[in-house]
Amino acid sequence: MFVNLAIYSGSLYLLHVHYLLAATFSFVGAMTSNFILNLRWTFKTHDQGFRAIRDQYFKYALVTLVSYGINIAVLWILVDLHHWHKVVAQLTAIAVTTMSNFLGSKLWAFKLN
């Protein structure tokens, strides 16, 4: 969440990009950092070898792409339709997608065979 909000806010206020593009930048950064953290600490599957990690990354990327779609939809609804503050809307969108992302990771992407 912190990586996502930091990249999102930096993109909005330092780079002055559109909020949906900022959400895309933050998605890429958060996906990468979250994969590493999940691999090392949350699911502790880092000792399975390169092939297993590659497969997990592919599955994790698919899970997070679904979450990204949900995030963008929620963000757009909150900002464009309900006129929420962009950072508050992104924080809310992250909260909405956190559970689906965790469950997809636990039940599929990082599931031990």
PyMOL commands that set and color helices and strands:
alter all, ss='L'
color gray80, all
select helices_A, chain A and resi 2-13+19-42+50-81+86-109
alter helices_A, ss='H'
color red, helices_A
deselect
rebuild
show_as cartoon
